[in-house]
Amino acid sequence: MKVFAVGTIIKPLTPEQQQQIMPKEVPDTLQLYLDGKIEQFWFRQDRPGVIFLMQVESVDEAKAAVDKLPLTERGLMSFELTPVGPLAPLARLIH
């Protein structure tokens, strides 16, 4: 199942928080990528945050994965999770 995980920074990080959290946040995110849970990732252009395209078994699995990221654990980022799939109405065009 594919899930878009749209992460939004809830409150800006202080320089001290950046020094403490980001050295763990980045490797934890890359580990989700290496584990195949994150297929693609982007920085948001409209506000501070990220967007992940995830490949997981369920929305609950996606939630569990992003909830373990340091920024989320510390209440500094929240995620909106949206399951997505093929555009089903297109099937009518080929049948």
LINJO-V462550 format. One record per pair of residues at least 6 apart in sequence whose ideal C-beta (glycine too) atoms are under 8 Angstrom apart, sorted by the first residue. I is the first residue (numbers start at 1). J is the second residue. D is the distance in whole Angstrom. If there is no record, write none. Layout:
BEGIN
I/J/D
I/J/D
END
This chain:
BEGIN
1/55/7
1/56/6
1/57/6
1/58/6
1/59/8
1/83/6
1/85/8
2/39/8
2/53/7
2/54/7
2/55/6
2/83/7
2/84/5
2/85/7
3/53/8
3/54/5
3/56/6
3/59/6
3/62/4
3/81/6
3/82/7
3/83/5
3/84/7
4/51/7
4/52/7
4/53/6
4/54/8
4/81/7
4/82/5
4/84/6
5/51/7
5/52/4
5/54/6
5/62/6
5/66/5
5/79/5
5/80/8
5/81/5
6/44/8
6/49/7
6/50/8
6/51/5
6/79/7
6/80/5
6/81/8
6/82/7
7/44/8
7/49/5
7/50/5
7/51/7
7/52/7
7/66/7
7/71/8
7/72/8
7/77/5
7/78/7
7/79/5
8/44/8
8/47/6
8/48/7
8/49/4
8/77/7
8/78/6
8/79/8
8/80/8
9/47/7
9/48/4
9/49/5
9/71/7
9/76/6
9/77/5
10/75/7
10/76/6
10/77/6
10/78/6
11/76/6
12/48/7
13/21/7
13/22/8
13/71/8
13/76/6
17/74/8
17/76/7
21/70/5
21/71/6
21/74/7
21/76/7
24/70/5
25/69/6
25/70/5
25/71/6
28/68/7
28/69/5
28/70/6
29/38/7
29/41/7
29/50/8
29/69/6
32/38/5
32/52/8
32/54/8
32/65/6
33/39/8
33/41/7
36/55/6
37/54/6
37/55/7
37/56/6
37/61/8
37/62/8
37/65/5
38/52/5
38/53/7
38/54/6
38/55/8
39/53/5
39/54/7
39/55/5
40/52/7
40/53/4
41/50/6
41/51/7
41/52/5
41/53/7
42/50/7
42/51/5
43/49/8
43/50/6
44/50/6
44/51/6
49/77/7
52/66/7
54/62/5
54/65/7
56/62/5
56/65/7
59/81/5
59/83/6
62/81/5
63/79/7
63/81/6
66/72/6
66/79/5
66/81/8
67/73/7
67/79/8
69/77/7
71/77/4
72/78/7
72/79/7
END
